[in-house]
Amino acid sequence: MTYQDRLLKAIPGGAHTYSRGYDQYPDNAPQILKRGEGAYVYDPDENEYLDYGMALRAVCLGYSNKEVNQAAIQQIEYGDNLTRPSLIELEAAETLIKAIDSVDMVKFTKNGSTATSAAVKLSRAYTGRTLVARCLEHPFFSYDDWFIGSTVVTRGVPQNIQNDTLTFNYNNIQSLEELFEKYPNQIACVILEPANFEHPKDNFLHNVRDLCTKNGAIMILDEMITGFRWHIKGAQHYYGITPDLCTFGKAMANGFSVAAVAGKREIMELGSIEFEGRERVFLLSTTHGAEMGPLGAFVKTYEILKRENVVDYCWEYGKKLKNSINQISKDLGLEKNFIIDGIDCQPFFLTFDSQGKSSMEFRTLFLQEMLRHKVLFPCICMSYAHQEKEFQRTLDATAKSLEIYKKALNRGINQYLHGNIVKPVFRKYN
């Protein structure tokens, strides 16, 4: 049996997040990985791949950073999980509070889904309302029903829960205004990322802030991706916006399982226990939420991010990579068919066929060709381990891959594309 066969036999979908599924990669991608080091990952046969997925954007310093590992190991040797709160639990909480301007209190958990769902629960408890307004363009907030029910993958989600989540469009304040007008005094919270594919325009985030304040709704900024990438104080600081609640994860612990819901004291303390006689909100209660090893990794990661100015480095690397690859595309006459776009610290690539239509077939072809040159390129996530050697290797692989791309445009893709076409994660049918 292949690794893929064994994975699908043992794990629904063959992985523990759909973004790692085999349907997200061309057929020549490694079916399974053994380890990562720096900017590279290795399969069981020790074949090396330069990686730009970086554990789904969770690794910001590079795989297996020795300082971070040692900080985690120290906490593991202290017991990793104790009967009462640990010292590192307090240190980590105070670190995040000091780091992020809007944060008075924080609750740690193991993944982003539980953090955003906790923020939604707090919002509903604080406002006494039910409805959630979420940004349609931001692809993933939670595996919980309140979010999944607003996607096309609704099987298993009761209709009444589907009805409780409304959608609006990023950089379109009118779409959110219309929701508040249609559902007066019913919307508990508005949840969105500060940015994803593009910067906010025309004071969009500030207008969202004003609308939430005016209508008594909680503003939640999901900084799972933007946190510690846009700015050491979060994208909320970069854009000068103050949310009521915010969530963090991904880059905060260099791949270790740490996520957080955080924000204003008056909202967060609804989940506390010291207010005698007050009705309780059962917030997050997880045995492993404050596991010491990952929290030690977070504290050390934050220290390194500040010390080495990692955020600024990744912005510069991304800008240079965007410009260089777009120049390669232009030189090949592909500037209308292959484009690197997006915010410099989080670029993305767009693939178009000979008719100018967005094409998953050509996306698959490009990924396939990059893998032939041992570059794993599912997205463009830079880490501090991506240095000049990695930059040049990426450009070399891109130039060779786009030469094949050009031939496929001129001669037909079928003779160049081998295997299945990659698919979107959110689709109603397999």
Contacts in CASP RR format, 6 or more apart in sequence:
PFRMAT RR
TARGET T0000
AUTHOR 0000-0000-0000
METHOD contacts of the structure
MODEL  1
MTYQDRLLKAIPGGAHTYSRGYDQYPDNAPQILKRGEGAYVYDPDENEYL
DYGMALRAVCLGYSNKEVNQAAIQQIEYGDNLTRPSLIELEAAETLIKAI
DSVDMVKFTKNGSTATSAAVKLSRAYTGRTLVARCLEHPFFSYDDWFIGS
TVVTRGVPQNIQNDTLTFNYNNIQSLEELFEKYPNQIACVILEPANFEHP
KDNFLHNVRDLCTKNGAIMILDEMITGFRWHIKGAQHYYGITPDLCTFGK
AMANGFSVAAVAGKREIMELGSIEFEGRERVFLLSTTHGAEMGPLGAFVK
TYEILKRENVVDYCWEYGKKLKNSINQISKDLGLEKNFIIDGIDCQPFFL
TFDSQGKSSMEFRTLFLQEMLRHKVLFPCICMSYAHQEKEFQRTLDATAK
SLEIYKKALNRGINQYLHGNIVKPVFRKYN
1 9 0 8 1.000
2 31 0 8 1.000
3 31 0 8 1.000
3 32 0 8 1.000
3 44 0 8 1.000
4 14 0 8 1.000
4 22 0 8 1.000
4 31 0 8 1.000
4 32 0 8 1.000
7 13 0 8 1.000
7 14 0 8 1.000
7 15 0 8 1.000
7 22 0 8 1.000
7 31 0 8 1.000
7 32 0 8 1.000
8 14 0 8 1.000
8 22 0 8 1.000
13 21 0 8 1.000
14 20 0 8 1.000
14 21 0 8 1.000
14 22 0 8 1.000
15 21 0 8 1.000
17 56 0 8 1.000
18 24 0 8 1.000
18 425 0 8 1.000
19 56 0 8 1.000
19 378 0 8 1.000
19 425 0 8 1.000
20 56 0 8 1.000
22 29 0 8 1.000
22 31 0 8 1.000
23 420 0 8 1.000
23 422 0 8 1.000
23 423 0 8 1.000
24 378 0 8 1.000
24 422 0 8 1.000
24 423 0 8 1.000
24 425 0 8 1.000
25 367 0 8 1.000
25 378 0 8 1.000
25 422 0 8 1.000
26 364 0 8 1.000
26 365 0 8 1.000
26 367 0 8 1.000
26 368 0 8 1.000
26 371 0 8 1.000
26 418 0 8 1.000
26 419 0 8 1.000
26 420 0 8 1.000
26 422 0 8 1.000
27 368 0 8 1.000
27 418 0 8 1.000
27 419 0 8 1.000
27 420 0 8 1.000
28 368 0 8 1.000
28 371 0 8 1.000
28 372 0 8 1.000
28 418 0 8 1.000
29 367 0 8 1.000
29 371 0 8 1.000
29 376 0 8 1.000
30 41 0 8 1.000
30 43 0 8 1.000
30 47 0 8 1.000
30 49 0 8 1.000
30 376 0 8 1.000
31 43 0 8 1.000
32 43 0 8 1.000
32 44 0 8 1.000
33 41 0 8 1.000
33 42 0 8 1.000
33 43 0 8 1.000
34 42 0 8 1.000
34 43 0 8 1.000
34 44 0 8 1.000
34 46 0 8 1.000
35 41 0 8 1.000
35 42 0 8 1.000
35 63 0 8 1.000
35 64 0 8 1.000
36 42 0 8 1.000
36 51 0 8 1.000
36 63 0 8 1.000
36 64 0 8 1.000
37 63 0 8 1.000
37 64 0 8 1.000
38 62 0 8 1.000
38 63 0 8 1.000
38 64 0 8 1.000
38 65 0 8 1.000
38 383 0 8 1.000
38 385 0 8 1.000
39 50 0 8 1.000
39 51 0 8 1.000
39 54 0 8 1.000
39 62 0 8 1.000
39 63 0 8 1.000
39 383 0 8 1.000
39 385 0 8 1.000
39 386 0 8 1.000
39 387 0 8 1.000
39 390 0 8 1.000
40 48 0 8 1.000
40 49 0 8 1.000
40 50 0 8 1.000
40 51 0 8 1.000
40 63 0 8 1.000
41 48 0 8 1.000
41 49 0 8 1.000
41 51 0 8 1.000
41 63 0 8 1.000
41 376 0 8 1.000
42 48 0 8 1.000
42 49 0 8 1.000
43 49 0 8 1.000
47 374 0 8 1.000
48 374 0 8 1.000
49 371 0 8 1.000
49 374 0 8 1.000
49 375 0 8 1.000
49 376 0 8 1.000
50 374 0 8 1.000
50 375 0 8 1.000
50 376 0 8 1.000
50 390 0 8 1.000
50 393 0 8 1.000
50 394 0 8 1.000
50 397 0 8 1.000
51 63 0 8 1.000
51 376 0 8 1.000
52 375 0 8 1.000
52 376 0 8 1.000
52 377 0 8 1.000
52 378 0 8 1.000
52 379 0 8 1.000
52 380 0 8 1.000
52 381 0 8 1.000
52 382 0 8 1.000
52 386 0 8 1.000
52 394 0 8 1.000
53 376 0 8 1.000
53 377 0 8 1.000
53 378 0 8 1.000
53 379 0 8 1.000
53 381 0 8 1.000
54 60 0 8 1.000
54 62 0 8 1.000
54 63 0 8 1.000
54 381 0 8 1.000
54 382 0 8 1.000
54 383 0 8 1.000
55 63 0 8 1.000
55 255 0 8 1.000
56 250 0 8 1.000
57 225 0 8 1.000
57 229 0 8 1.000
57 250 0 8 1.000
57 251 0 8 1.000
57 379 0 8 1.000
57 381 0 8 1.000
58 249 0 8 1.000
58 250 0 8 1.000
58 251 0 8 1.000
58 253 0 8 1.000
58 254 0 8 1.000
58 255 0 8 1.000
59 251 0 8 1.000
59 254 0 8 1.000
59 255 0 8 1.000
59 383 0 8 1.000
60 228 0 8 1.000
60 229 0 8 1.000
60 250 0 8 1.000
60 251 0 8 1.000
60 254 0 8 1.000
60 301 0 8 1.000
60 305 0 8 1.000
60 310 0 8 1.000
60 314 0 8 1.000
60 383 0 8 1.000
60 384 0 8 1.000
61 68 0 8 1.000
61 254 0 8 1.000
61 301 0 8 1.000
61 304 0 8 1.000
61 305 0 8 1.000
61 310 0 8 1.000
61 383 0 8 1.000
61 384 0 8 1.000
61 385 0 8 1.000
62 254 0 8 1.000
62 383 0 8 1.000
62 384 0 8 1.000
62 385 0 8 1.000
63 385 0 8 1.000
65 254 0 8 1.000
65 301 0 8 1.000
65 304 0 8 1.000
67 300 0 8 1.000
67 304 0 8 1.000
68 253 0 8 1.000
68 254 0 8 1.000
68 256 0 8 1.000
68 297 0 8 1.000
68 300 0 8 1.000
68 301 0 8 1.000
68 304 0 8 1.000
69 297 0 8 1.000
70 300 0 8 1.000
71 293 0 8 1.000
71 296 0 8 1.000
71 297 0 8 1.000
71 299 0 8 1.000
71 300 0 8 1.000
72 256 0 8 1.000
72 293 0 8 1.000
72 294 0 8 1.000
72 296 0 8 1.000
72 297 0 8 1.000
72 300 0 8 1.000
73 293 0 8 1.000
74 296 0 8 1.000
75 86 0 8 1.000
75 88 0 8 1.000
75 292 0 8 1.000
75 293 0 8 1.000
75 295 0 8 1.000
75 296 0 8 1.000
76 292 0 8 1.000
76 293 0 8 1.000
78 86 0 8 1.000
78 88 0 8 1.000
78 292 0 8 1.000
79 292 0 8 1.000
80 291 0 8 1.000
80 292 0 8 1.000
80 293 0 8 1.000
81 287 0 8 1.000
81 288 0 8 1.000
81 290 0 8 1.000
81 291 0 8 1.000
81 292 0 8 1.000
82 292 0 8 1.000
85 290 0 8 1.000
86 290 0 8 1.000
86 292 0 8 1.000
86 295 0 8 1.000
88 292 0 8 1.000
88 293 0 8 1.000
88 295 0 8 1.000
88 296 0 8 1.000
88 299 0 8 1.000
89 108 0 8 1.000
89 290 0 8 1.000
89 292 0 8 1.000
89 295 0 8 1.000
91 295 0 8 1.000
91 296 0 8 1.000
91 299 0 8 1.000
92 108 0 8 1.000
92 258 0 8 1.000
92 290 0 8 1.000
92 295 0 8 1.000
92 296 0 8 1.000
92 298 0 8 1.000
92 299 0 8 1.000
93 105 0 8 1.000
93 106 0 8 1.000
93 108 0 8 1.000
95 298 0 8 1.000
95 299 0 8 1.000
95 302 0 8 1.000
96 103 0 8 1.000
96 106 0 8 1.000
96 248 0 8 1.000
96 260 0 8 1.000
96 262 0 8 1.000
97 103 0 8 1.000
97 104 0 8 1.000
97 105 0 8 1.000
97 106 0 8 1.000
97 262 0 8 1.000
99 232 0 8 1.000
99 233 0 8 1.000
99 302 0 8 1.000
100 233 0 8 1.000
100 234 0 8 1.000
100 236 0 8 1.000
100 237 0 8 1.000
100 246 0 8 1.000
100 248 0 8 1.000
100 262 0 8 1.000
101 233 0 8 1.000
101 236 0 8 1.000
101 237 0 8 1.000
101 242 0 8 1.000
102 236 0 8 1.000
102 242 0 8 1.000
102 243 0 8 1.000
102 244 0 8 1.000
102 246 0 8 1.000
102 262 0 8 1.000
102 263 0 8 1.000
102 264 0 8 1.000
103 246 0 8 1.000
103 262 0 8 1.000
103 263 0 8 1.000
104 262 0 8 1.000
104 263 0 8 1.000
104 264 0 8 1.000
104 265 0 8 1.000
104 268 0 8 1.000
105 262 0 8 1.000
105 263 0 8 1.000
105 265 0 8 1.000
105 268 0 8 1.000
105 269 0 8 1.000
106 260 0 8 1.000
106 261 0 8 1.000
106 262 0 8 1.000
106 263 0 8 1.000
106 268 0 8 1.000
107 118 0 8 1.000
107 260 0 8 1.000
107 261 0 8 1.000
107 262 0 8 1.000
107 268 0 8 1.000
107 283 0 8 1.000
107 284 0 8 1.000
108 258 0 8 1.000
108 259 0 8 1.000
108 260 0 8 1.000
108 289 0 8 1.000
108 290 0 8 1.000
108 295 0 8 1.000
109 115 0 8 1.000
109 118 0 8 1.000
109 259 0 8 1.000
109 260 0 8 1.000
109 261 0 8 1.000
109 284 0 8 1.000
109 286 0 8 1.000
109 289 0 8 1.000
110 257 0 8 1.000
110 258 0 8 1.000
110 259 0 8 1.000
110 286 0 8 1.000
110 288 0 8 1.000
110 289 0 8 1.000
110 291 0 8 1.000
111 257 0 8 1.000
111 259 0 8 1.000
112 142 0 8 1.000
112 224 0 8 1.000
112 247 0 8 1.000
112 249 0 8 1.000
112 259 0 8 1.000
113 141 0 8 1.000
113 142 0 8 1.000
113 143 0 8 1.000
113 144 0 8 1.000
114 142 0 8 1.000
114 144 0 8 1.000
114 259 0 8 1.000
114 284 0 8 1.000
114 286 0 8 1.000
115 224 0 8 1.000
115 247 0 8 1.000
115 248 0 8 1.000
115 249 0 8 1.000
115 259 0 8 1.000
115 260 0 8 1.000
115 261 0 8 1.000
116 141 0 8 1.000
116 142 0 8 1.000
116 144 0 8 1.000
116 147 0 8 1.000
116 191 0 8 1.000
116 220 0 8 1.000
116 222 0 8 1.000
116 224 0 8 1.000
116 247 0 8 1.000
116 261 0 8 1.000
117 142 0 8 1.000
117 144 0 8 1.000
117 146 0 8 1.000
118 261 0 8 1.000
118 283 0 8 1.000
118 284 0 8 1.000
119 189 0 8 1.000
119 191 0 8 1.000
119 218 0 8 1.000
119 220 0 8 1.000
119 245 0 8 1.000
119 246 0 8 1.000
119 247 0 8 1.000
119 261 0 8 1.000
120 132 0 8 1.000
120 146 0 8 1.000
120 188 0 8 1.000
120 189 0 8 1.000
120 191 0 8 1.000
120 220 0 8 1.000
121 281 0 8 1.000
121 283 0 8 1.000
122 218 0 8 1.000
122 245 0 8 1.000
122 261 0 8 1.000
122 267 0 8 1.000
122 268 0 8 1.000
122 270 0 8 1.000
122 271 0 8 1.000
122 281 0 8 1.000
122 283 0 8 1.000
123 129 0 8 1.000
123 132 0 8 1.000
123 188 0 8 1.000
123 189 0 8 1.000
123 217 0 8 1.000
123 218 0 8 1.000
123 220 0 8 1.000
123 244 0 8 1.000
123 245 0 8 1.000
123 267 0 8 1.000
124 130 0 8 1.000
124 188 0 8 1.000
124 189 0 8 1.000
125 270 0 8 1.000
125 281 0 8 1.000
126 188 0 8 1.000
126 218 0 8 1.000
126 266 0 8 1.000
126 267 0 8 1.000
126 270 0 8 1.000
127 188 0 8 1.000
127 189 0 8 1.000
127 216 0 8 1.000
127 217 0 8 1.000
127 218 0 8 1.000
128 188 0 8 1.000
129 185 0 8 1.000
129 186 0 8 1.000
129 187 0 8 1.000
129 188 0 8 1.000
129 217 0 8 1.000
130 164 0 8 1.000
130 186 0 8 1.000
130 188 0 8 1.000
131 164 0 8 1.000
131 165 0 8 1.000
131 166 0 8 1.000
131 183 0 8 1.000
131 186 0 8 1.000
131 187 0 8 1.000
131 188 0 8 1.000
132 146 0 8 1.000
132 164 0 8 1.000
132 165 0 8 1.000
132 166 0 8 1.000
132 187 0 8 1.000
132 188 0 8 1.000
132 189 0 8 1.000
132 191 0 8 1.000
133 165 0 8 1.000
133 166 0 8 1.000
133 167 0 8 1.000
133 168 0 8 1.000
133 176 0 8 1.000
133 179 0 8 1.000
133 187 0 8 1.000
133 189 0 8 1.000
133 190 0 8 1.000
133 191 0 8 1.000
133 217 0 8 1.000
134 141 0 8 1.000
134 147 0 8 1.000
134 150 0 8 1.000
134 165 0 8 1.000
134 166 0 8 1.000
134 167 0 8 1.000
134 168 0 8 1.000
134 190 0 8 1.000
134 191 0 8 1.000
134 192 0 8 1.000
135 167 0 8 1.000
135 168 0 8 1.000
135 169 0 8 1.000
135 170 0 8 1.000
135 191 0 8 1.000
135 192 0 8 1.000
135 193 0 8 1.000
136 167 0 8 1.000
136 168 0 8 1.000
136 169 0 8 1.000
136 170 0 8 1.000
137 169 0 8 1.000
137 170 0 8 1.000
137 196 0 8 1.000
137 197 0 8 1.000
138 170 0 8 1.000
138 192 0 8 1.000
138 193 0 8 1.000
138 196 0 8 1.000
138 222 0 8 1.000
139 196 0 8 1.000
139 425 0 8 1.000
139 426 0 8 1.000
140 147 0 8 1.000
140 425 0 8 1.000
141 147 0 8 1.000
141 191 0 8 1.000
141 222 0 8 1.000
142 148 0 8 1.000
145 156 0 8 1.000
145 157 0 8 1.000
145 158 0 8 1.000
145 161 0 8 1.000
146 161 0 8 1.000
146 164 0 8 1.000
146 165 0 8 1.000
147 165 0 8 1.000
148 154 0 8 1.000
148 157 0 8 1.000
149 157 0 8 1.000
149 161 0 8 1.000
149 162 0 8 1.000
149 165 0 8 1.000
150 162 0 8 1.000
150 165 0 8 1.000
150 166 0 8 1.000
150 167 0 8 1.000
151 426 0 8 1.000
152 426 0 8 1.000
152 427 0 8 1.000
152 428 0 8 1.000
153 426 0 8 1.000
153 427 0 8 1.000
153 428 0 8 1.000
154 162 0 8 1.000
166 179 0 8 1.000
166 183 0 8 1.000
166 187 0 8 1.000
168 175 0 8 1.000
168 176 0 8 1.000
168 178 0 8 1.000
168 179 0 8 1.000
168 190 0 8 1.000
169 175 0 8 1.000
170 192 0 8 1.000
170 196 0 8 1.000
170 198 0 8 1.000
170 200 0 8 1.000
170 204 0 8 1.000
171 198 0 8 1.000
171 200 0 8 1.000
171 201 0 8 1.000
171 202 0 8 1.000
171 204 0 8 1.000
173 202 0 8 1.000
173 204 0 8 1.000
173 207 0 8 1.000
173 208 0 8 1.000
173 211 0 8 1.000
176 190 0 8 1.000
176 208 0 8 1.000
176 211 0 8 1.000
177 211 0 8 1.000
179 187 0 8 1.000
180 187 0 8 1.000
180 211 0 8 1.000
180 215 0 8 1.000
180 217 0 8 1.000
184 215 0 8 1.000
185 215 0 8 1.000
187 215 0 8 1.000
187 217 0 8 1.000
188 217 0 8 1.000
188 218 0 8 1.000
189 212 0 8 1.000
189 217 0 8 1.000
189 218 0 8 1.000
189 219 0 8 1.000
189 220 0 8 1.000
189 245 0 8 1.000
190 208 0 8 1.000
190 211 0 8 1.000
190 212 0 8 1.000
190 217 0 8 1.000
190 218 0 8 1.000
190 219 0 8 1.000
190 220 0 8 1.000
191 220 0 8 1.000
191 222 0 8 1.000
192 208 0 8 1.000
192 220 0 8 1.000
192 221 0 8 1.000
192 222 0 8 1.000
193 221 0 8 1.000
193 222 0 8 1.000
193 223 0 8 1.000
193 224 0 8 1.000
193 225 0 8 1.000
193 226 0 8 1.000
193 235 0 8 1.000
194 200 0 8 1.000
194 205 0 8 1.000
194 221 0 8 1.000
194 223 0 8 1.000
194 226 0 8 1.000
194 230 0 8 1.000
194 234 0 8 1.000
194 235 0 8 1.000
194 236 0 8 1.000
194 238 0 8 1.000
194 239 0 8 1.000
194 241 0 8 1.000
195 226 0 8 1.000
195 230 0 8 1.000
195 235 0 8 1.000
195 239 0 8 1.000
195 343 0 8 1.000
196 225 0 8 1.000
196 226 0 8 1.000
196 346 0 8 1.000
197 341 0 8 1.000
197 342 0 8 1.000
197 343 0 8 1.000
197 348 0 8 1.000
198 342 0 8 1.000
198 343 0 8 1.000
199 343 0 8 1.000
200 239 0 8 1.000
205 239 0 8 1.000
205 240 0 8 1.000
205 241 0 8 1.000
206 241 0 8 1.000
208 219 0 8 1.000
209 219 0 8 1.000
209 241 0 8 1.000
209 242 0 8 1.000
209 243 0 8 1.000
211 217 0 8 1.000
212 218 0 8 1.000
212 219 0 8 1.000
212 244 0 8 1.000
213 219 0 8 1.000
218 244 0 8 1.000
218 245 0 8 1.000
218 267 0 8 1.000
219 243 0 8 1.000
219 244 0 8 1.000
219 245 0 8 1.000
220 243 0 8 1.000
220 244 0 8 1.000
220 245 0 8 1.000
220 246 0 8 1.000
220 247 0 8 1.000
221 235 0 8 1.000
221 236 0 8 1.000
221 241 0 8 1.000
221 243 0 8 1.000
221 245 0 8 1.000
221 246 0 8 1.000
221 247 0 8 1.000
222 246 0 8 1.000
222 247 0 8 1.000
223 234 0 8 1.000
223 235 0 8 1.000
223 236 0 8 1.000
223 246 0 8 1.000
223 247 0 8 1.000
223 248 0 8 1.000
223 249 0 8 1.000
224 247 0 8 1.000
224 248 0 8 1.000
224 249 0 8 1.000
224 250 0 8 1.000
224 259 0 8 1.000
225 250 0 8 1.000
225 251 0 8 1.000
225 346 0 8 1.000
226 234 0 8 1.000
226 235 0 8 1.000
227 234 0 8 1.000
227 235 0 8 1.000
227 248 0 8 1.000
227 249 0 8 1.000
227 250 0 8 1.000
227 251 0 8 1.000
227 252 0 8 1.000
228 234 0 8 1.000
228 248 0 8 1.000
228 250 0 8 1.000
228 251 0 8 1.000
228 252 0 8 1.000
228 301 0 8 1.000
228 302 0 8 1.000
228 305 0 8 1.000
228 311 0 8 1.000
229 235 0 8 1.000
229 250 0 8 1.000
229 251 0 8 1.000
229 311 0 8 1.000
229 314 0 8 1.000
229 345 0 8 1.000
229 346 0 8 1.000
230 238 0 8 1.000
230 311 0 8 1.000
230 343 0 8 1.000
230 345 0 8 1.000
231 237 0 8 1.000
231 238 0 8 1.000
231 311 0 8 1.000
232 305 0 8 1.000
232 306 0 8 1.000
232 311 0 8 1.000
236 242 0 8 1.000
236 243 0 8 1.000
236 246 0 8 1.000
243 263 0 8 1.000
244 263 0 8 1.000
244 264 0 8 1.000
244 267 0 8 1.000
245 261 0 8 1.000
245 262 0 8 1.000
245 263 0 8 1.000
245 264 0 8 1.000
245 267 0 8 1.000
245 268 0 8 1.000
246 261 0 8 1.000
246 262 0 8 1.000
246 263 0 8 1.000
247 259 0 8 1.000
247 260 0 8 1.000
247 261 0 8 1.000
247 262 0 8 1.000
248 259 0 8 1.000
248 260 0 8 1.000
248 262 0 8 1.000
249 258 0 8 1.000
249 259 0 8 1.000
249 260 0 8 1.000
251 301 0 8 1.000
252 258 0 8 1.000
252 259 0 8 1.000
252 260 0 8 1.000
252 298 0 8 1.000
252 301 0 8 1.000
252 302 0 8 1.000
253 294 0 8 1.000
253 295 0 8 1.000
253 296 0 8 1.000
253 297 0 8 1.000
253 298 0 8 1.000
253 301 0 8 1.000
254 297 0 8 1.000
254 301 0 8 1.000
255 297 0 8 1.000
256 293 0 8 1.000
256 294 0 8 1.000
256 297 0 8 1.000
256 298 0 8 1.000
257 291 0 8 1.000
257 294 0 8 1.000
258 294 0 8 1.000
258 295 0 8 1.000
258 297 0 8 1.000
258 298 0 8 1.000
261 268 0 8 1.000
261 284 0 8 1.000
262 268 0 8 1.000
269 275 0 8 1.000
270 281 0 8 1.000
270 283 0 8 1.000
271 280 0 8 1.000
271 281 0 8 1.000
271 282 0 8 1.000
271 283 0 8 1.000
273 280 0 8 1.000
304 310 0 8 1.000
305 311 0 8 1.000
308 384 0 8 1.000
310 384 0 8 1.000
311 345 0 8 1.000
313 384 0 8 1.000
314 345 0 8 1.000
314 382 0 8 1.000
314 383 0 8 1.000
314 384 0 8 1.000
315 344 0 8 1.000
315 345 0 8 1.000
316 344 0 8 1.000
317 382 0 8 1.000
317 386 0 8 1.000
317 391 0 8 1.000
318 344 0 8 1.000
318 345 0 8 1.000
318 347 0 8 1.000
318 380 0 8 1.000
318 382 0 8 1.000
319 344 0 8 1.000
320 391 0 8 1.000
321 340 0 8 1.000
321 347 0 8 1.000
321 380 0 8 1.000
321 382 0 8 1.000
321 391 0 8 1.000
321 394 0 8 1.000
322 340 0 8 1.000
322 341 0 8 1.000
322 342 0 8 1.000
322 344 0 8 1.000
322 347 0 8 1.000
324 391 0 8 1.000
324 395 0 8 1.000
325 340 0 8 1.000
325 349 0 8 1.000
325 394 0 8 1.000
325 395 0 8 1.000
325 398 0 8 1.000
326 335 0 8 1.000
326 339 0 8 1.000
326 340 0 8 1.000
328 395 0 8 1.000
328 398 0 8 1.000
328 399 0 8 1.000
328 402 0 8 1.000
329 335 0 8 1.000
329 337 0 8 1.000
329 338 0 8 1.000
329 339 0 8 1.000
329 340 0 8 1.000
329 402 0 8 1.000
332 402 0 8 1.000
332 403 0 8 1.000
332 406 0 8 1.000
333 406 0 8 1.000
334 402 0 8 1.000
334 405 0 8 1.000
334 406 0 8 1.000
334 409 0 8 1.000
336 352 0 8 1.000
336 356 0 8 1.000
337 351 0 8 1.000
337 352 0 8 1.000
337 353 0 8 1.000
337 354 0 8 1.000
337 356 0 8 1.000
337 362 0 8 1.000
337 405 0 8 1.000
337 409 0 8 1.000
338 349 0 8 1.000
338 350 0 8 1.000
338 351 0 8 1.000
338 352 0 8 1.000
338 362 0 8 1.000
338 366 0 8 1.000
338 402 0 8 1.000
338 405 0 8 1.000
339 349 0 8 1.000
339 350 0 8 1.000
339 352 0 8 1.000
340 347 0 8 1.000
340 348 0 8 1.000
340 349 0 8 1.000
340 350 0 8 1.000
340 380 0 8 1.000
341 347 0 8 1.000
341 348 0 8 1.000
341 349 0 8 1.000
341 350 0 8 1.000
342 348 0 8 1.000
345 382 0 8 1.000
346 380 0 8 1.000
346 381 0 8 1.000
347 380 0 8 1.000
348 379 0 8 1.000
348 380 0 8 1.000
349 363 0 8 1.000
349 366 0 8 1.000
349 380 0 8 1.000
350 358 0 8 1.000
351 358 0 8 1.000
351 359 0 8 1.000
351 360 0 8 1.000
351 362 0 8 1.000
351 363 0 8 1.000
351 365 0 8 1.000
351 366 0 8 1.000
352 358 0 8 1.000
352 359 0 8 1.000
352 362 0 8 1.000
353 359 0 8 1.000
353 361 0 8 1.000
353 362 0 8 1.000
353 409 0 8 1.000
353 413 0 8 1.000
354 409 0 8 1.000
354 410 0 8 1.000
360 421 0 8 1.000
360 422 0 8 1.000
360 423 0 8 1.000
360 424 0 8 1.000
361 413 0 8 1.000
361 417 0 8 1.000
361 421 0 8 1.000
362 405 0 8 1.000
362 408 0 8 1.000
362 409 0 8 1.000
362 413 0 8 1.000
363 422 0 8 1.000
364 417 0 8 1.000
364 420 0 8 1.000
364 421 0 8 1.000
364 422 0 8 1.000
365 404 0 8 1.000
365 405 0 8 1.000
365 408 0 8 1.000
365 413 0 8 1.000
365 416 0 8 1.000
365 417 0 8 1.000
366 377 0 8 1.000
366 401 0 8 1.000
366 402 0 8 1.000
366 405 0 8 1.000
367 377 0 8 1.000
367 378 0 8 1.000
367 422 0 8 1.000
368 417 0 8 1.000
368 418 0 8 1.000
369 397 0 8 1.000
369 400 0 8 1.000
369 401 0 8 1.000
369 404 0 8 1.000
369 405 0 8 1.000
370 376 0 8 1.000
370 377 0 8 1.000
370 397 0 8 1.000
370 398 0 8 1.000
370 401 0 8 1.000
371 377 0 8 1.000
372 401 0 8 1.000
373 396 0 8 1.000
373 397 0 8 1.000
373 400 0 8 1.000
373 401 0 8 1.000
374 397 0 8 1.000
375 393 0 8 1.000
375 394 0 8 1.000
375 397 0 8 1.000
404 416 0 8 1.000
407 416 0 8 1.000
408 415 0 8 1.000
408 416 0 8 1.000
408 417 0 8 1.000
END
